[in-house]
Amino acid sequence: MGLRSVLKKPGIIFGGFLGLATLSIMNTAYTNVLDDIKNELVLNYTWAGALMSGYFVGYTLGQIPWGIISDRYGSRRAMTLSVLGVSLSTLLFGYSSNIQIAVAFRFLSGLLGAGIFVPSVKLVSSWFDSEERGTALGLLNIGGSTGNIAASWAVPLLSASMSWRGSLKLMGVFGVCSAMISFYFLKDRDGVSARRMNLNDIPYKVPSFWYMSFVQFIRLGSYYTFIAWMPLVLKEEYGLSIVATSGAISLLNLAGIVSNPVGGIVADRLGEKRVLMAGFFSLSLFILLFTFGIGSPVLYGLVFLLGWFINFTRSPAFSIIPGLFGAETAGSVSGINNTFASFGALVLPFVLGYVRDVTNSYTVGWYSVAGLALVASVLMYFVADPDS
């Protein structure tokens, strides 16, 4: 069991990896040229934050419809259509003439891109045993970090010669090609019956369900706060150039390439609860250190550690669910938890932008995110032990 057995299904791993990588590119491409977008469309920080929040309004609303599509037509079709939809929406975002149209296209990207992650969890659950799922999810999640790295370099460099609009249009074209490749490699497992969500399956009377929902809110909200604002913070607060900023964001996501599978592997051996408690506590600590204005090279080390611990918690946050609530309801509970996660990604980047406008500083916002990460660590202590 473990990494070797997981790699015996390379097509499933690569197809899911590519789907998540493409989703990350489409999610984060604009953040790497946010300063150019902000200046051309004359945005304040609150409206700049609304670009990420608009995406996650659509992403949150899309969870249930895409779950139904996945149940009825399979993860392969759902994931391929979702990759295609989010890519075309990113291409259209390049034509935005004002903030209202830009937010509308970001909303459409979220709505159409919501059919990638949860169907991938279902795909992993059907192809891999319980002892392998954390590792398999970790490998798929490397795609997310890889996509972020690709966007952090490709988009700023392309924008220098073809503007931010041209670079985003080109990313959209790439995504359309990626959708076709993903469809070729992905495959639904024969004999796996679809199980539709039943309201009676929701363990709403179990405290751990609500603890995990709030932990997911904090996890994804914190992650997309980094993704949305880190490039601008590094440029404005630390005075980094475009190349230096791209390098720092690459470190953030390079850490995720390693920590995503490592988090799953460690959780398979030591238990998800321990990994999540330690991961969120460490994340809180390094967010606080990041606010101290420490110069390079320590700054780059802190960015790497932020990327490490926010990604270290991703796979365990989902692989813990079958042990807590049973494998037969894992899909339903994962979908609900991911809805809470999407809501966090909607709220926290927008709030940080609003706080930046009100206080003329990012510091209060970063302190708030650090406090929430500490709350997540404490909540994990009260989560029941899996399989108890």
The 8 nearest C-alpha neighbors of each residue, nearest first, counted from 0:
[[1, 4, 131, 130, 3, 2, 5, 128],
 [2, 0, 131, 3, 4, 5, 134, 130],
 [1, 3, 5, 4, 6, 134, 0, 131],
 [4, 2, 6, 5, 1, 7, 0, 131],
 [3, 5, 7, 6, 0, 2, 1, 131],
 [6, 4, 2, 7, 3, 8, 135, 1],
 [5, 7, 8, 3, 4, 9, 2, 12],
 [6, 8, 4, 5, 9, 3, 10, 2],
 [7, 9, 6, 10, 11, 5, 12, 4],
 [10, 8, 12, 6, 11, 7, 13, 5],
 [11, 9, 184, 13, 12, 8, 14, 185],
 [12, 10, 14, 185, 9, 13, 8, 15],
 [11, 13, 9, 15, 10, 14, 16, 139],
 [14, 12, 16, 10, 15, 11, 9, 17],
 [15, 13, 181, 184, 185, 17, 11, 16],
 [14, 16, 18, 12, 13, 17, 139, 11],
 [15, 17, 139, 142, 13, 19, 14, 18],
 [18, 16, 20, 14, 15, 19, 13, 21],
 [17, 19, 15, 21, 20, 16, 14, 22],
 [18, 20, 22, 143, 142, 16, 21, 17],
 [21, 19, 142, 146, 143, 17, 23, 22],
 [20, 22, 24, 18, 23, 19, 17, 174],
 [21, 23, 19, 25, 20, 24, 26, 18],
 [24, 22, 26, 146, 20, 143, 21, 25],
 [25, 23, 146, 21, 150, 27, 26, 22],
 [24, 26, 22, 23, 28, 27, 89, 21],
 [27, 25, 23, 24, 22, 28, 29, 108],
 [26, 28, 30, 24, 29, 25, 23, 147],
 [29, 27, 150, 24, 25, 30, 31, 26],
 [28, 30, 31, 32, 27, 33, 167, 26],
 [31, 29, 33, 27, 32, 227, 28, 230],
 [30, 32, 29, 33, 28, 151, 155, 230],
 [33, 31, 30, 29, 35, 34, 155, 163],
 [34, 32, 30, 36, 35, 31, 37, 29],
 [33, 35, 37, 32, 36, 38, 231, 31],
 [36, 34, 38, 33, 37, 32, 39, 163],
 [37, 35, 33, 39, 38, 34, 40, 32],
 [36, 38, 42, 34, 35, 40, 41, 39],
 [37, 39, 41, 35, 36, 40, 34, 42],
 [38, 40, 36, 41, 37, 35, 42, 34],
 [39, 41, 37, 38, 42, 97, 36, 98],
 [42, 40, 38, 39, 37, 43, 36, 98],
 [43, 41, 37, 40, 46, 47, 44, 38],
 [42, 44, 46, 45, 47, 41, 37, 356],
 [45, 43, 352, 47, 46, 356, 48, 353],
 [46, 44, 352, 353, 48, 47, 43, 49],
 [47, 45, 49, 48, 44, 43, 42, 50],
 [46, 48, 44, 49, 45, 50, 42, 43],
 [47, 49, 349, 45, 352, 46, 50, 348],
 [50, 48, 52, 46, 47, 51, 349, 53],
 [49, 51, 53, 48, 102, 52, 47, 105],
 [52, 50, 54, 49, 53, 48, 55, 227],
 [51, 53, 345, 49, 55, 54, 50, 349],
 [54, 52, 106, 56, 50, 51, 55, 49],
 [53, 55, 106, 109, 105, 51, 52, 57],
 [54, 56, 58, 345, 52, 57, 53, 109],
 [55, 57, 53, 59, 58, 54, 345, 52],
 [56, 58, 110, 109, 106, 60, 55, 54],
 [59, 57, 109, 55, 110, 113, 61, 56],
 [60, 58, 56, 341, 61, 57, 338, 62],
 [61, 59, 57, 58, 62, 56, 110, 63],
 [60, 62, 110, 58, 59, 113, 64, 63],
 [61, 63, 65, 59, 60, 64, 113, 66],
 [62, 64, 66, 65, 61, 67, 60, 334],
 [65, 63, 67, 66, 61, 62, 68, 60],
 [64, 66, 68, 114, 67, 62, 63, 61],
 [67, 65, 63, 69, 64, 68, 62, 70],
 [66, 68, 70, 64, 65, 69, 71, 63],
 [69, 67, 65, 71, 66, 70, 72, 77],
 [68, 70, 73, 74, 66, 77, 67, 72],
 [71, 69, 67, 193, 68, 73, 72, 66],
 [70, 72, 68, 69, 73, 67, 193, 66],
 [71, 73, 69, 68, 70, 76, 74, 77],
 [74, 72, 69, 75, 70, 76, 71, 187],
 [73, 75, 69, 77, 118, 76, 78, 122],
 [76, 74, 78, 185, 73, 77, 186, 187],
 [75, 77, 79, 78, 74, 73, 80, 72],
 [78, 76, 74, 69, 80, 79, 75, 114],
 [77, 79, 115, 81, 75, 114, 76, 80],
 [80, 78, 76, 82, 178, 81, 77, 182],
 [81, 79, 83, 77, 82, 78, 76, 84],
 [80, 82, 112, 84, 78, 114, 83, 111],
 [83, 81, 79, 178, 85, 84, 80, 86],
 [82, 84, 80, 86, 175, 81, 178, 85],
 [85, 83, 81, 111, 87, 86, 82, 80],
 [84, 86, 108, 112, 88, 111, 82, 87],
 [87, 85, 171, 174, 89, 83, 88, 84],
 [86, 88, 90, 84, 89, 85, 171, 83],
 [89, 87, 91, 85, 108, 90, 86, 104],
 [90, 88, 92, 86, 91, 171, 87, 25],
 [89, 91, 168, 171, 87, 88, 92, 93],
 [92, 90, 88, 93, 89, 94, 87, 104],
 [93, 91, 89, 94, 95, 90, 104, 101],
 [92, 94, 164, 91, 90, 168, 167, 95],
 [93, 95, 92, 91, 96, 164, 90, 168],
 [96, 94, 101, 92, 100, 93, 97, 91],
 [95, 97, 94, 100, 98, 101, 40, 99],
 [98, 96, 99, 100, 95, 40, 101, 41],
 [97, 99, 101, 100, 102, 40, 96, 95],
 [100, 98, 102, 101, 97, 103, 95, 96],
 [99, 101, 103, 98, 102, 95, 97, 104],
 [100, 102, 98, 95, 104, 103, 99, 92],
 [101, 103, 105, 99, 50, 104, 100, 53],
 [104, 102, 100, 106, 105, 101, 99, 107],
 [105, 103, 107, 101, 106, 102, 92, 88],
 [104, 106, 54, 102, 108, 107, 103, 53],
 [107, 105, 54, 57, 53, 103, 109, 104],
 [106, 108, 104, 110, 105, 109, 111, 57],
 [109, 107, 85, 105, 88, 111, 106, 110],
 [110, 108, 58, 54, 57, 112, 106, 107],
 [109, 111, 57, 58, 61, 107, 108, 112],
 [112, 110, 84, 108, 85, 81, 109, 113],
 [113, 111, 85, 81, 109, 114, 110, 108],
 [112, 114, 58, 61, 111, 110, 115, 62],
 [115, 113, 65, 81, 112, 78, 77, 116],
 [114, 116, 78, 118, 113, 117, 81, 119],
 [115, 117, 119, 118, 114, 120, 113, 19],
 [116, 118, 120, 119, 115, 334, 121, 114],
 [119, 117, 121, 74, 120, 116, 115, 122],
 [118, 120, 122, 116, 117, 121, 115, 123],
 [121, 119, 117, 123, 118, 122, 124, 116],
 [120, 122, 118, 124, 119, 123, 125, 330],
 [123, 121, 119, 125, 120, 124, 118, 74],
 [124, 122, 120, 126, 125, 121, 127, 119],
 [125, 123, 121, 122, 127, 126, 120, 132],
 [124, 126, 122, 123, 127, 121, 188, 191],
 [125, 127, 123, 124, 122, 188, 128, 11],
 [128, 126, 124, 123, 131, 132, 125, 129],
 [129, 127, 131, 130, 132, 126, 124, 125],
 [128, 130, 131, 132, 127, 124, 133, 318],
 [131, 129, 128, 132, 267, 0, 1, 133],
 [132, 130, 128, 1, 129, 134, 133, 127],
 [133, 131, 135, 134, 129, 127, 136, 130],
 [132, 134, 263, 136, 135, 318, 131, 314],
 [133, 135, 263, 137, 264, 132, 131, 136],
 [136, 134, 132, 138, 137, 133, 131, 5],
 [137, 135, 139, 133, 138, 134, 314, 132],
 [260, 136, 138, 259, 134, 140, 135, 263],
 [139, 137, 135, 141, 260, 140, 136, 134],
 [140, 138, 16, 136, 141, 137, 142, 15],
 [139, 141, 142, 137, 143, 138, 136, 259],
 [142, 140, 256, 138, 144, 139, 143, 259],
 [143, 141, 20, 16, 145, 140, 19, 144],
 [142, 144, 20, 19, 23, 146, 140, 141],
 [145, 143, 252, 147, 141, 146, 255, 142],
 [146, 144, 142, 148, 147, 143, 20, 141],
 [147, 145, 20, 24, 149, 23, 143, 144],
 [146, 148, 144, 150, 145, 149, 24, 23],
 [149, 147, 249, 151, 145, 146, 150, 252],
 [148, 150, 146, 147, 151, 152, 153, 145],
 [149, 151, 147, 153, 28, 24, 148, 152],
 [150, 152, 148, 245, 149, 31, 147, 153],
 [153, 151, 150, 149, 245, 154, 155, 156],
 [154, 152, 150, 156, 155, 149, 157, 151],
 [153, 155, 157, 150, 156, 166, 152, 158],
 [156, 154, 158, 157, 153, 152, 32, 31],
 [157, 155, 159, 153, 158, 154, 152, 160],
 [158, 156, 154, 159, 166, 155, 160, 153],
 [157, 159, 162, 163, 161, 155, 166, 160],
 [158, 160, 157, 156, 162, 161, 155, 163],
 [161, 159, 158, 157, 162, 156, 165, 166],
 [160, 162, 158, 165, 157, 159, 166, 163],
 [163, 161, 158, 164, 165, 159, 160, 166],
 [162, 164, 158, 166, 165, 167, 32, 161],
 [165, 163, 93, 162, 167, 166, 168, 94],
 [164, 166, 168, 161, 162, 167, 163, 169],
 [165, 167, 169, 163, 158, 157, 168, 164],
 [168, 166, 170, 169, 164, 165, 93, 90],
 [169, 167, 90, 171, 165, 170, 166, 93],
 [168, 170, 172, 166, 171, 167, 165, 173],
 [171, 169, 167, 173, 168, 172, 174, 166],
 [170, 172, 90, 86, 174, 168, 169, 173],
 [173, 171, 169, 175, 174, 170, 168, 176],
 [172, 174, 170, 176, 171, 175, 177, 169],
 [175, 173, 177, 86, 171, 172, 176, 21],
 [174, 176, 178, 172, 83, 177, 173, 86],
 [177, 175, 173, 174, 179, 178, 180, 172],
 [176, 178, 174, 180, 175, 179, 181, 173],
 [179, 177, 181, 175, 79, 83, 82, 176],
 [178, 180, 182, 176, 177, 181, 183, 175],
 [179, 181, 177, 183, 182, 178, 176, 184],
 [182, 180, 14, 178, 184, 183, 179, 185],
 [181, 183, 179, 180, 185, 79, 184, 178],
 [184, 182, 180, 181, 185, 179, 14, 186],
 [183, 185, 14, 10, 181, 182, 11, 186],
 [186, 184, 14, 11, 182, 75, 183, 181],
 [185, 187, 75, 188, 184, 11, 74, 182],
 [188, 186, 75, 73, 189, 74, 185, 122],
 [187, 189, 191, 186, 190, 125, 126, 122],
 [190, 188, 191, 187, 192, 186, 125, 126],
 [189, 191, 192, 188, 187, 193, 125, 126],
 [192, 190, 189, 188, 193, 125, 187, 194],
 [193, 191, 190, 194, 189, 70, 188, 125],
 [194, 192, 70, 195, 191, 71, 73, 69],
 [193, 195, 192, 196, 70, 327, 330, 197],
 [196, 194, 197, 193, 70, 67, 331, 66],
 [195, 197, 331, 198, 194, 200, 330, 328],
 [196, 198, 199, 200, 195, 201, 331, 194],
 [197, 199, 200, 201, 196, 202, 331, 203],
 [198, 200, 197, 201, 202, 196, 203, 328],
 [201, 199, 198, 197, 202, 328, 196, 331],
 [200, 202, 199, 203, 198, 332, 331, 197],
 [203, 201, 204, 205, 200, 208, 324, 199],
 [202, 204, 205, 201, 208, 209, 206, 200],
 [205, 203, 202, 206, 208, 201, 209, 207],
 [204, 206, 203, 202, 207, 208, 209, 201],
 [207, 205, 208, 209, 210, 204, 203, 382],
 [206, 208, 210, 382, 209, 205, 211, 383],
 [209, 207, 211, 206, 210, 205, 212, 202],
 [208, 210, 212, 211, 207, 206, 213, 203],
 [209, 211, 207, 213, 212, 208, 378, 214],
 [212, 210, 214, 208, 209, 213, 207, 215],
 [211, 213, 209, 336, 215, 214, 210, 339],
 [212, 214, 216, 215, 210, 211, 209, 217],
 [213, 215, 211, 375, 217, 216, 212, 218],
 [214, 216, 340, 218, 212, 213, 217, 211],
 [217, 215, 340, 343, 213, 339, 214, 218],
 [216, 218, 220, 214, 215, 219, 221, 343],
 [219, 217, 215, 221, 220, 216, 214, 222],
 [218, 220, 222, 340, 221, 344, 217, 216],
 [344, 219, 221, 343, 217, 347, 223, 222],
 [222, 220, 224, 219, 218, 223, 217, 225],
 [223, 221, 219, 225, 224, 220, 218, 226],
 [224, 222, 226, 225, 220, 221, 227, 344],
 [223, 225, 348, 221, 227, 222, 226, 228],
 [226, 224, 229, 223, 222, 228, 227, 221],
 [225, 227, 223, 224, 228, 229, 222, 27],
 [228, 226, 224, 30, 225, 223, 229, 348],
 [227, 229, 231, 225, 230, 226, 224, 232],
 [228, 230, 232, 225, 231, 226, 233, 227],
 [231, 229, 233, 232, 228, 244, 31, 234],
 [230, 232, 234, 228, 233, 229, 235, 34],
 [233, 231, 229, 235, 236, 234, 230, 228],
 [234, 232, 237, 230, 231, 236, 235, 239],
 [233, 235, 238, 239, 231, 232, 237, 236],
 [236, 234, 232, 238, 233, 237, 231, 239],
 [235, 237, 232, 233, 238, 234, 231, 292],
 [238, 236, 233, 239, 234, 235, 232, 292],
 [239, 237, 234, 235, 236, 233, 240, 232],
 [238, 240, 234, 243, 237, 244, 233, 241],
 [239, 241, 243, 242, 244, 234, 238, 245],
 [240, 242, 244, 243, 245, 239, 155, 234],
 [241, 243, 245, 240, 244, 246, 239, 152],
 [244, 242, 246, 240, 245, 241, 239, 247],
 [245, 243, 247, 241, 246, 242, 239, 240],
 [246, 244, 242, 248, 151, 243, 247, 152],
 [245, 247, 249, 243, 244, 248, 242, 250],
 [246, 248, 250, 244, 249, 245, 299, 243],
 [249, 247, 251, 245, 250, 246, 244, 252],
 [248, 250, 148, 246, 252, 247, 251, 253],
 [249, 251, 253, 247, 303, 248, 252, 254],
 [252, 250, 306, 303, 248, 249, 302, 254],
 [251, 253, 144, 255, 254, 249, 250, 148],
 [254, 252, 250, 256, 255, 251, 249, 144],
 [253, 255, 307, 252, 306, 256, 257, 251],
 [254, 256, 252, 258, 310, 253, 257, 144],
 [257, 255, 141, 253, 254, 144, 258, 259],
 [256, 258, 255, 254, 259, 260, 261, 253],
 [257, 259, 261, 255, 311, 307, 260, 262],
 [258, 260, 137, 311, 310, 262, 255, 261],
 [137, 261, 259, 263, 138, 262, 258, 134],
 [260, 262, 258, 264, 263, 259, 265, 257],
 [263, 261, 311, 265, 259, 260, 264, 258],
 [262, 264, 133, 134, 266, 260, 137, 314],
 [263, 265, 261, 267, 134, 266, 262, 260],
 [266, 264, 268, 262, 267, 263, 269, 261],
 [265, 267, 270, 271, 263, 269, 268, 264],
 [268, 266, 264, 265, 270, 269, 263, 133],
 [267, 269, 265, 266, 270, 264, 271, 263],
 [270, 268, 266, 265, 267, 271, 273, 274],
 [271, 269, 266, 272, 273, 268, 267, 274],
 [270, 272, 266, 315, 274, 273, 319, 275],
 [271, 273, 275, 274, 270, 276, 379, 384],
 [274, 272, 276, 275, 271, 270, 277, 269],
 [273, 275, 271, 277, 272, 276, 278, 266],
 [274, 276, 278, 272, 273, 277, 312, 279],
 [277, 275, 376, 273, 278, 274, 279, 379],
 [276, 278, 280, 274, 275, 279, 281, 273],
 [279, 277, 275, 281, 308, 280, 276, 274],
 [278, 280, 282, 376, 372, 281, 276, 277],
 [279, 281, 283, 277, 373, 282, 376, 278],
 [282, 280, 284, 278, 279, 283, 277, 285],
 [281, 283, 279, 285, 280, 284, 308, 278],
 [284, 282, 369, 372, 280, 286, 281, 373],
 [283, 285, 281, 287, 282, 286, 288, 280],
 [284, 286, 288, 287, 282, 283, 289, 281],
 [287, 285, 289, 283, 288, 284, 369, 282],
 [288, 286, 285, 284, 289, 290, 369, 283],
 [287, 289, 285, 290, 286, 291, 284, 301],
 [288, 290, 286, 287, 291, 285, 301, 292],
 [291, 289, 287, 288, 292, 362, 286, 365],
 [292, 290, 288, 289, 293, 287, 362, 294],
 [293, 291, 290, 294, 289, 237, 298, 288],
 [294, 292, 291, 298, 297, 295, 289, 290],
 [295, 293, 298, 297, 292, 296, 237, 299],
 [296, 294, 298, 297, 299, 293, 300, 237],
 [295, 297, 298, 299, 294, 300, 293, 301],
 [298, 296, 295, 300, 299, 294, 301, 293],
 [299, 297, 295, 301, 296, 300, 294, 293],
 [300, 298, 302, 301, 296, 297, 247, 295],
 [299, 301, 297, 303, 298, 302, 304, 296],
 [300, 302, 304, 298, 303, 299, 305, 297],
 [301, 303, 299, 305, 304, 300, 251, 298],
 [302, 304, 251, 300, 306, 250, 301, 305],
 [305, 303, 307, 301, 306, 302, 308, 300],
 [306, 304, 302, 307, 303, 308, 301, 309],
 [305, 307, 251, 303, 304, 254, 309, 255],
 [308, 306, 254, 304, 305, 255, 258, 310],
 [307, 309, 311, 310, 278, 305, 282, 306],
 [308, 310, 306, 311, 307, 312, 305, 222],
 [311, 309, 255, 313, 259, 312, 308, 307],
 [312, 310, 262, 308, 258, 259, 309, 313],
 [313, 311, 310, 275, 315, 309, 314, 278],
 [312, 314, 310, 316, 315, 311, 259, 317],
 [313, 315, 263, 316, 317, 137, 133, 136],
 [316, 314, 318, 271, 317, 312, 313, 319],
 [317, 315, 313, 314, 319, 318, 312, 275],
 [316, 318, 315, 319, 314, 320, 333, 313],
 [317, 319, 315, 320, 133, 316, 314, 132],
 [320, 318, 317, 322, 315, 271, 321, 316],
 [319, 321, 323, 322, 318, 317, 324, 329],
 [322, 320, 326, 325, 329, 324, 323, 319],
 [323, 321, 385, 386, 320, 319, 325, 324],
 [324, 322, 385, 320, 321, 386, 325, 319],
 [323, 325, 321, 322, 320, 328, 329, 326],
 [326, 324, 321, 327, 322, 328, 323, 329],
 [325, 327, 321, 329, 328, 324, 322, 320],
 [326, 328, 325, 329, 330, 321, 324, 194],
 [329, 327, 331, 326, 330, 325, 332, 200],
 [330, 328, 326, 321, 332, 331, 327, 333],
 [331, 329, 333, 328, 332, 334, 121, 327],
 [330, 332, 334, 328, 196, 333, 329, 335],
 [331, 333, 335, 329, 334, 330, 336, 328],
 [334, 332, 336, 330, 335, 331, 329, 337],
 [333, 335, 337, 331, 332, 336, 330, 338],
 [334, 336, 338, 332, 337, 333, 331, 339],
 [337, 335, 212, 333, 339, 338, 334, 332],
 [336, 338, 340, 334, 339, 335, 333, 341],
 [337, 339, 335, 341, 340, 336, 59, 334],
 [338, 340, 342, 216, 336, 337, 341, 212],
 [341, 339, 216, 215, 337, 343, 219, 338],
 [342, 340, 344, 338, 343, 59, 339, 55],
 [341, 343, 345, 339, 340, 344, 346, 338],
 [342, 344, 220, 216, 340, 346, 345, 341],
 [345, 220, 343, 341, 342, 219, 346, 223],
 [344, 346, 52, 55, 342, 343, 341, 347],
 [345, 347, 343, 349, 344, 348, 350, 342],
 [346, 348, 350, 220, 349, 344, 343, 351],
 [349, 347, 224, 351, 350, 48, 346, 352],
 [348, 350, 48, 352, 347, 346, 351, 49],
 [351, 349, 353, 347, 352, 348, 354, 346],
 [350, 352, 354, 364, 348, 353, 349, 355],
 [353, 351, 45, 44, 355, 48, 349, 350],
 [352, 354, 45, 350, 356, 355, 351, 357],
 [355, 353, 357, 351, 356, 352, 358, 350],
 [356, 354, 360, 352, 359, 361, 353, 358],
 [355, 357, 353, 359, 354, 358, 44, 352],
 [356, 358, 354, 355, 359, 353, 360, 352],
 [359, 357, 360, 355, 354, 356, 361, 363],
 [360, 358, 355, 356, 357, 361, 354, 362],
 [361, 359, 355, 358, 362, 363, 354, 356],
 [360, 362, 355, 364, 363, 365, 359, 354],
 [363, 361, 365, 364, 360, 366, 290, 355],
 [364, 362, 366, 365, 361, 367, 360, 354],
 [363, 365, 367, 351, 362, 361, 366, 354],
 [364, 366, 368, 362, 367, 363, 369, 361],
 [367, 365, 369, 363, 364, 368, 370, 362],
 [366, 368, 370, 364, 365, 369, 363, 371],
 [367, 369, 365, 371, 370, 366, 372, 364],
 [370, 368, 283, 366, 372, 367, 371, 286],
 [371, 369, 367, 373, 368, 372, 366, 374],
 [370, 372, 374, 368, 373, 369, 375, 367],
 [373, 371, 375, 283, 369, 279, 374, 370],
 [372, 374, 376, 370, 371, 375, 280, 283],
 [373, 375, 371, 377, 372, 376, 378, 370],
 [376, 374, 372, 378, 214, 373, 377, 371],
 [375, 377, 276, 279, 373, 379, 374, 280],
 [376, 378, 374, 380, 379, 375, 373, 276],
 [379, 377, 375, 380, 381, 376, 210, 374],
 [380, 378, 382, 376, 381, 377, 276, 375],
 [381, 379, 378, 377, 382, 276, 376, 272],
 [380, 382, 379, 378, 383, 377, 207, 210],
 [383, 381, 207, 379, 380, 384, 210, 378],
 [384, 382, 385, 207, 381, 323, 387, 380],
 [383, 385, 387, 386, 382, 272, 323, 322],
 [386, 384, 322, 323, 387, 383, 319, 272],
 [387, 385, 322, 323, 384, 325, 324, 321],
 [386, 385, 384, 383, 323, 322, 324, 325]]
